């Protein structure tokens, strides 16, 4: 196999493995589907191993395919990024893009000053922010659809690296004039009788709050489940219940419209930070954003981390 062809075959294989689809890989590579299929078949013939097996409409990597992807993906990514690497080495990196996965609260409250600072310094680099939940974000990260993610992680899979950068306290929020607002100190037993508005049960936040109440043998009254801190704050302010949120989502305006109490005595603080795929290649554009993010003082986020 000629080395030039080998690179084409590996690129077709890597894109197909990341997307799970020959048609998606063909669109990304600006090739026809038969061309991508032929390149993968040629690679399988050269290596003497089947690299994919079909499961319904999707392709699944075989054991040999998984091993090859671990070896080939960094090479393909590095070669594709060679022009940017060269420009970066000479201090001329003024184009390209970065793709960041993050949850709603992170996009609304943590990232704006970082993105603003980055765009001011590198106006030619396009920034894509993809609003995702935790599981969706990891899926996009593993598939190579984003460069990195920013968010909170409690359990870190073996193939993921997590670097905490900021910590935020758990806070009880209540509507104005709520009985708990008249208490200088609020105990967990004081919270228990009131109806809570929490994220859906499938999300970690709900499970963690439930676990704390169980450990203290207190009932947890969940009267409403809704996704997103912004919606939860709105419903609490309207008098429909109380909630426990992370301080990352609380603004000065919220503190004027809600009763806010620190409950870190019972609930652990949440960290937010950088999430990357272990061993993945990071483009020069992504590395510049990460360098800026990790060097940015906490005060510069315009929030008050715990």
Secondary structure by P-SEA (a helix, b strand, c coil): ccaaaaaaaaaaaaaaaaaccaaaaaaaacccaaaaaaaaaaaaaaaccccccccccbbbbcaaaaaaaaacaaaaaaaaaaaaaaaaaaccccccbbbbbbcccccccccaaaaaaaaaacccbbbbbbbbcaaaaaaaaaaccccccccccccccccbbbbbcbbbbbbbbbcccccccccccccccccccbbbbbcccccaaaaaaaaaaaaacbbbbbccccccaaaaaaaaaaccbbbbbccccccaaaaaacccccccccbbbbbbbbbbcccccccaaaaaaaaaaaaccccccccccc
